[in-house]
Amino acid sequence: MKKSLFTTLLIIAFANPASAEFSSEQQSAKVRGITLYNQYKAVSATHFLTIAAEAGDHEAQYYLGESLRRKNHYMNPEARKWYEASAAQGDLYAMIQLGRSEKDLCTFSNDCPPDQKKPIEWLKQAQRIAKPKAENGDAETMYIMYELTVDKNWLKRAAEAGHPIAQYWMGITEKQGEGFFLPWQRQGSIEKWFKASAEGGYPKGMREYAILYGSDLAHEPDLYGYPLDAVKGYALIYLLKELDGGGGMQADVKDQLQKISAKITPEQIIEAKKLAETWKATHPPLSFFPEKLSR
């Protein structure tokens, strides 16, 4: 739970160039919808994602499918419709989710349309598209090939090609004991992957590479020896009250704020709350940074 709390303080930009085919309203709706989805507020995200999805944005269609599937805990017809719309535009993530759809509502009721593709067909289609790109050196499709095949060679190739999520998972797998190293070499390799992932902008890699976070600024706890700045620490933790859509975070937030409050005055708490508002207005939105290919 603590790691989840600290990870969300690693705020990174959510930036996707606006498509010339979409209005500014549709693009704003897409960004807002994905932001809410990443904050585990799928119900609130649906309205905004629908605006961009209906305008034809394949990424919004994918995330709308994700929101609907996760809300219902299975692949219902509406979620499938948006995944298929996204997949029709070549979205590999949508194809993979369609290929993993074991909990399809029509399967339970035994009334799937006869022309509906089977999951294995979607996975094969995704692999046919991804493999040539991966073999030509595209780091993201190398990682997608790993997701499709669970072949660790693809994971390593993606990491070596600079994919920050693959680098993070290389560090995790080595940390868990995978791979063959001399005793003094393993730690160096783990640090190398986490450092690369952090420098690539992946928040979970940043966490593993011991990036500064609010609780440490307030010395709750003091793990890395940063100078005490309880006001800023309170402000950063206070920001996390916004992440109230799930993830079990709010109990930790309340506990940390109580501990930090004991170290500062009421006037400093007011100052910290103002700092939090300034930070929120000048930084990208908070996120739980869920994996794009959710389970």
Residue, then its C-alpha position, 0 to 999 in steps of 0.5 A: m500500500k505504501k508503494s502505491l501511495f508513493t508511486t502516485l506522487l511521481i507526476i508525469a505529463f500526459a501528452n498526446p498530440a491533437s489530431a487535426e481531424f478532431s475538434s479541441e473539445q473532442q481532444s480535451a474530452k479524450v485527455r480528460g477521459i484517460t486522466l479519469y480512467n488512470q485515477y480509477k474513476a472509470v464511471s466518470a471517464t465514460h462520458f468523456l471517452t465516448i465523445a472522443a470515441e464517437a469521433g473516431d479516436h482509436e485510443a479513446q475507443y480502446y480506453l472506453g472498452e477498458s472502462l466498460r469491461r472493467k466496470n462490468h467485470y466481463m466483456n459485454p457487447e458495448a465494450r466489445k463494440w469499442y474494442e473492435a472499433s479500435a482494433a479495426q484501426g490497427d490498435l494492437y492493444a485492443m486486439i490483445q484484449l479481444g484475444r484475452s476475452e475469456k469472460d465474454l457475456c455471449t459465451f455465458s449465454n451461448d449466443c455469440p454472433p456466428d461471425q464474431k472472431k474467436p479470441i485466438e484469431w485476434l491474438k494471431q492478427a495482432q502477432r501478424i501485425a506486430k512481429p514485422k515491426a518488432e523485427n525492424g527494431d520498434a521497441e513498443t511492438m517488441y514489448i507487445m510481442y512479449e505480451l503476446t508470446v510471454d517470450k522473455n527474449w522479446l522483453k529483453r530486446a524491448a528493454e535494450a531498445g529503450h522501452p521504459i516499461a520493459q526496462y522496469w519489468m527486466g529490473i523486477t524479474e531480476k530482482q525476483g531472482e531470474g537470470f544468471f549472474l555472478p553474486w556481485q553482478r545482479q544488483g548492478s544489472i537491476e539498478k541499470w534497468f530501473k535507472a533506465s526506466a526512470e530516465g525514460g519517464y516511467p513512474k514505477g521505474m522512478r519509484e524503484y530508483a528511489i525518486l523523491y516523494g512527499s512522505d520523505l520530505a516530511h520525514e514520514p519516514d526519513l528513508y533517503g536523508y532529504p532535508l526536512d520540508a514538512v509543508k511541502g510534504y503535507a502539500l504533496i500528500y494532500l494532493l492525493k485526496e483527489l485519488d479517491g476513485g479506488g486503489g485503497m489509498q485514502a486511509d494511507v493519505k489520512d494517516q500520513l496527513q495526521k502524522i505531518s500535521a503534528k509537526i507543523t502549525p495551523e498556519q503552515i497547513i493553510e500554506a501547504k494547502k495553497l501550495a497543493e493548489t498551485w502544484k495542481a494547477t501547474h503540473p500534469p494530473l495525478s494518476f495511479f499509472p495502471e498498466k495499459l493492458s489491464r487484466 
